[in-house]
Amino acid sequence: MTKKFANLRDAMSLEARERIASQVEETLAKMPLHELRRAKGISQKALAEVLHIQQPAVAKIERRADMYISTLRSHIEAMGGELEITVRFPDGVVKITNFSQL
């Protein structure tokens, strides 16, 4: 017999729900480009149309481990996001701003 997720969740302790919410947040904060696109509910074809490229080019971009910042920015903006580049040092975080002017 199947159970509704809402019923299972309601039966969990507050601590368990908070722990799961934290894990979900952490998972969403770190994901490859193709998973980010899927999480946003956008197909490769739809993204290709916005970027004015062919669908196989989107697949190729998503598989790359190295790309131009401008390519990554276009990809993120086509999904409705904004690319920010930050550097984390032991003594603080710095946002790099000169890439936003490209």
N, C-alpha and C positions, 0 to 999 in steps of 0.2 A: 504494500500500500504506500502510495506517495504522500508526502507531507509538504505543506506549503512552507516556503522558506521563512515567511513572516512569523509563522507559528514557532518554528525552531529558534529563530532569533529572539522572539519574546520570552522563550523559556531559558535563555542564557542569562548568566549573571551580568551585572553592569560592567564588572571588571573584564569579563570575556568579550563583551561587545566593544569596549574601548580598545582592548588589545587587537581585535580584528580590524577595527577602523584604522588603527595606527599602522598595521601591516598593509592594509589596502593603500593608504596614503603613501607609504614608503615605496610600494611597488609601482604606483602611478608616477612617482617622482623620478624614477629611473627606468627608462624603457627605450628600446631601439626605435628608430624612426618608423619602421613598418608597423610596430605595435602601437605607437602613438597615433598613426593614421587610422588604424583599425579601431582604437579606443574612441576616436572622435567620430567614428561611423562614416568614414569617407573611403570610397573605393579608389583604387589606383586609376581607373578610367576617369572618374570625376576630377581627381587631382590633376591628371594630365590635361584635361580640358581647361582648367583654370590656369595652368602653367603654359598652355599653348605648346605642348609637346605630346609625343606618343606615349601610350601606356607602358611599352617596354622600357622607355627611358626612365619612368618613375620607378619601375622595379630595379633597374640598374643603380639608380641613385640610392635606393633603400638598402642595397647590398654593399655599398661602398663603405670602407672603413676610413677613407680620407677623401675630403672634398673641399672645394672653395667655400669660404664663408658666405659669399654671395649666393651660391647654390643652396646651401642650407637655409639661409634667410628666406629665399624665395619659396622653398618647400614649406617652411613653417608658416609664413604669411599666407600661403595658399590654403592652409588649414585653419586660418583665422587667428594665428598666434603672432607673437612678437619675439624675435631672437634677442637675448641679452647674453653677453659674454662676461663672466666674472672669474676672478682669480682668487683662490683661497690660500692664504698664508697662515702660519701658526698665530700671527698677531692680528689677523683681520682679513676682511674680504674687500676686494677692489673691483668695481665695475669698469670694464674697458669700454670707452665711449667712441674711439675713433672709427670703429667698424660701422657704426650706425650712420655714418656720413657717406657710405659707398652708394 
